Amino acid sequence: MTANVVRNLRLDRIQPLPLMNKYQFTMHKGWNMDLILRLEEAADYRLVEEITRDAFWDQHVPGCDEHYLAHMLRTSPDFIPELDFVAFIQEADKDWQLAGNIMYTTATIRTPEGDMEGIISFGPLSIAPVHQKKGIGAALVRHTIDMATRLNYSAILIYGDPMYYSRFGFVAAERYGIRTKDAYYSPALQALELISGSLSNAAGLFIESESYLIDSEAAEQFDKQFQPRVKGFKPSQLRFQELLAQSHT
């Protein structure tokens, strides 16, 4: 990354919320890094999509469409630009590099009393493979949870692996009587109250943004803009299938 890009990180973009946005990480594997989080800008879009593609390729299914999702979310009426953060890291004497991104949308829980307001969701959460397992994803999640709380959202619901997201305080949405839109309890459906008690009467169906309904043909066409890759198998696909199989009524 050029020095000019670094000078233009524009950390003031997250003001007026008084929040630290540069972190010094001393890691336990013998290396250090600086991490800066800021709002995504148009100049980041293509690289974010490339990182997202690399991060998700063959993770859940052969290939992926999360990079197309990232591309489409930015123009969705449900998109929350105030929570669209990118992570830049600098290790040792290397240049700053864009290493990850997180995106949020509004959502709702459909209860017998009506649709709940103040519910949001995130995804994709994308970290460049070369920079995974360095705490960057955790930093993006924790930072945006803090930001969402300051913005007065009441709860976050996501689809993700509980083995990872439990560290941030997420619990199975089933605890609150919340099911998928198809009326299934799923261990992958995770919930986090930002306001204590906000989900105490939230039994109902989680309805995420329609932006997550991917047109597979359009996604395939979009993928042709990137370097060709062969679709294949990774063990993580078995974990994805395991979580799907645990859904129940």
N, C-alpha and C positions, 0 to 999 in steps of 0.2 A: 504494500500500500504506500502511496506517495505521501510525502510530508504535507502536501497541500490538502489531501483528503483528511489527514489527521487533524490539521488546523480547523477543518470545517466539520468536526464532529457535532458541534452546536449542542453542547450539553444543556444550554439554557432552554432548549425546546421543551423540557419537562416542567419548567416553572409554570405557575407559582407554587407548586407543591414542593415543600422544603424537604427534599430527600437526597441522601447521598447517592451518587451515580457513578463513582469510580471506586473500584475495590482493589486492594493489594492482596493477592493470594499467595501465601507461602504453602506450597503443596508438600506432600509427604513422600514424594518419589524422587526427590533430589533436584527439583527445578522450581523456578518462580515464574509468575506471570502477572502482568497488569491487566485488568479487565475494565472496560468502559461499556456501559449500557446507555443507549440513547434511542429515541424514536426513529423508526425506519423512514428513509427518504427515497424519492424516486430513483436516485442514482444507485440505490442498493438493490432495486427490484430484481434485476437479472441474476445477480450473484446470490441473493437469497433463494431464488428459485433453483439455482444450480446446487446450492448446499442442501436444500430440502430434498431434491431428487437423489443426491448422493446418500443422504441420511436414511431415506426410507426405501431405497431400492432393494427389493427382495425381502424386506423385513417382515411384512405381514402376509403378502402374497407375492408371486413372481412379478417383478417390475414394481411400479407404484404410480399413483396419480396425485400424491400430495403436493407436488410442485405445481400442478395445474390448479389444485385447490387454492394454494397460496396466491397464484396469479389472479384467480377469480374473486377471492375474498375481498380484495382491496376496493372493489367497486360494488360490493354488496351493501344494501341499506342496513344490514345488521352488523357490519364491521365496526369495531371500536378503535379508531386510529390512536386514541390516547393510550392504548395498551399494546400497541404494535411496536415492540422493541427489538433492536438488534444488539448483538454483543460483539465488541472488538477486543482482541487480545494482543498483547505484545509479550513475547518470551525472550529473555536474555537480550541479545543485540539485534534481534530480528525486527522487521517492519511490523506495523500494526496490521492485523488481518481480521476481516469480518468472519466470525466463527459460528454465529447462530442467530436464531430468530424465534420469536413467539408471537402468535396472532390470537386475538379474541373477537368473539361475536356475542351479541345479545341472544338470549334464549328464554324459555319459559317452562314452568311446570303447570300442566293442565290439571286442575283439581275440580271436584264437584262444585266448588264455590266460584270457579273462574280461573283465568290465567294469572299466575303470579308475576309481578314485576320485580326488577332488580336482580334477575338471574342471568349469569353470563357463563360462557364456556370458552375454552381455548383449544387451539390446535390448528395447524400443526405446530409442534415444538421441535425445531430442527437444529441439530448441531453437526457441523462438518465432521465426518468420521475421524479425520486425523486429530480432531480436538475433543473427541468424546472422552468421558471418564476423567474430566479435569474440573468438574464442578460448574461448568458454564451453564448447562441446562438448569441446574438447581438454582443458580444465581438469577436466571431469567424468571423462573417460577416464583421464587421468593420476592423478588423485586416487584413483579406485576401483581402478586397477591397484596402486597403492601399498597401499591398504587390503586388497585381496585377498591380496597377498603377505604382509602382516602377519598375516592370518587363516590362513595356511599352505595356501592353495589352490595347486595345482601348475601349472595352465595354464588359459588362456582360449581358447576357440574361438568364433568368431562368423561370421555371414554379413554381409559388407560389401564395400564397394569398396576394393580394395587401393591405389588411388591416394590414398585418405584414410588408411587405417589403417596403412599401412607406416611412417608417421612415428612411430608409437608402438612400433615393433619387431615388429609382426605380419608374418608371412610366409605364403606359400601352405601350407596344411595338407598339400598333396601332397608337400612336402619331407620330411614325416615318414611318408608312406605312408597318410595319413588321407583317407578318402573320405566322401562324403555317406551318409546311411542307405540310399540307393538304389544305393550302390556306384559313384558317379561321382566323379572328381576335378573340383573346381570352383574357378576362380580366386577366387570370392567367399567360399569357405571359408578363413578366415584363422586362424592359430594364434599364440599367444604363450606361451612358457615363463615361468612365474613362478619355478620352481626349475630351475636349469640341468640339462639332461639328462632332464627329466621326460617328454619325448616321444620319447626316443631309441628306445624299443621300443614305440611306440604305433600301429604300422600296424594299421588297422582302420576301423570305421565310426563316424562321429560321430553320436551319438544325443542330440538336444536334448530338452528337456522337452516332454511331450505338451501342455503349455499353449499351445505355439505352433501347435497344430492348431486353426485358427479355424473355428468354425461360422459360415459366411457369412450364413445367414439370421438367426442371433442377432445378428451384427454389424450387419446392416442395421436390425434393430429397435432396437438400442442407439443407432445413429446418429440416429434420429428424435428423440432427446432434445436434439439440438443444432440450432443455426441451420441451416436448409436451405442446401445448396451444390450447385452444378452440377458434375458430374464432367466432366473434360476431358483434354486432352493437354498434357504438358510434355516438352521434349527429354530430361529425365532418364529418362523411360521407355525411351528408346532405349538408354541406357547399361545399364539393368537387363536389357533383352533381350539386349544384347551379352554381358554376363557369363553369362547363362543359356546362350547359344549356345556358349560356350567350354568347357562341361563335357564331359568325355570319360572313357572307361573306362581 
